[in-house]
């Protein structure tokens, strides 16, 4: 389940990056070479059409939902004890 959520989140991230390229986000934020004039949050609140496209909103909402579902599982996996490596397989010998 955690791998599926990771894959979904990675896919949504790639789609978001493609959406950013479509809208030429680097020009909206005056990047590179200078301070960004605004943030995605302020642009969304200001009603810029680039940030109101239904597909863009869906990708961001999907990313939020998947991230919220993935978070507890990832935290639990990080806290879980890891088994000690098997000495027979880690020394290059194969076990019978």
Rosetta blueprint (number, residue, H / E / L):
1 X L
2 X H
3 X H
4 X H
5 X H
6 X H
7 X H
8 X H
9 X H
10 X H
11 X H
12 X H
13 X H
14 X H
15 X H
16 X H
17 X H
18 X H
19 X H
20 X H
21 X H
22 X H
23 X L
24 X L
25 X H
26 X H
27 X H
28 X H
29 X L
30 X L
31 X L
32 X L
33 X L
34 X L
35 X L
36 X L
37 X L
38 X L
39 X L
40 X H
41 X H
42 X H
43 X H
44 X H
45 X H
46 X H
47 X L
48 X L
49 X H
50 X H
51 X H
52 X L
53 X L
54 X H
55 X H
56 X H
57 X H
58 X H
59 X H
60 X H
61 X H
62 X H
63 X H
64 X H
65 X H
66 X H
67 X H
68 X H
69 X H
70 X H
71 X H
72 X H
73 X H
74 X H
75 X H
76 X H
77 X H
78 X H
79 X H
80 X L
81 X L
82 X L
83 X L
84 X L
85 X L
86 X L
87 X H
88 X H
89 X H
90 X H
91 X L
92 X L
93 X L
94 X L
95 X L
96 X L
